[in-house]
């Protein structure tokens, strides 16, 4: 009987121990060990996730910067030769809205040809022009931005027809085959020097385009549909940019940006350099892009 009582008492004590759980010291030890394991293991486990997050941010930034640079490069490559001008964070150019080669003649009575240094009211182009852009102006033999913008603003100076001159198109005349006629409602003297474009090119222009980087507003904005000015526009909030018919954000999260421009020569293309930095959540990428600009008039 004594053995049976001892066995029952021993079993009862064992059950009490099972039900008692951890004491305070054991609980503290478990917490400390768990903390040490979390401190050591968590960074190892989280490192791939953090690396993926960093890579994702960089990819987003690089894609945004490259898309912006591609748009700028497209406009630069489709600008009228020698119309790029740069002032720090501002870039301006005159897009090509059409053009071709003109029929050339030294005979001022030949109304099918353009005669440099003599008044012209019409000329035939070699080829076909689909349509005449609204408000188009004819540009012939522009050799420098500091000549073009005063001429475009003040009346022509042998480079670009005045804003008061209406340019019209007669499509596909049959006298000289498949050629279009470009007509001016007021005669204009193209190329005061009398030499004409070496390749007999003419271009159609409407209004300039400006890109501006603003690191305070953290964006690059593209302006279009404003009047030309002798000096380059360098303020978003004043005319002519404040009167632009189109003002669109090209890219956001801009932390740094600048343009620099080296004008071309007869043997070397012009070079535009763009430095751009974008930042998101402390992650920054910096890209440099150089664009060769076609400058043969």
Secondary structure, DSSP 8 states (H G I E B T S, - for coil): -HHHHHHHHHHHHHHHHHHH---HHHHHHHHHHHHHHHHHHHHHHHHHHHHHHHHHHHHHHHHHHHHHHHHHHHHHHTB-TT--EEETTEEEEEB--EEEEE-B-S-TT-TTSB-TTSEEEEEEEES--S---TT-EEE-----HHHHHHHHHHT-TTTB--TTS-EEEEEEESTTSSEEEEEEEEEEE--TTS---TT-EEEEE--EEEEEEETTTTEEEEEES----SS----SSSTTGGG-SEEEEEEE-EEEEEEEEE---SSS-EEEEEEEEEEETTEEEEEEEEEEE----
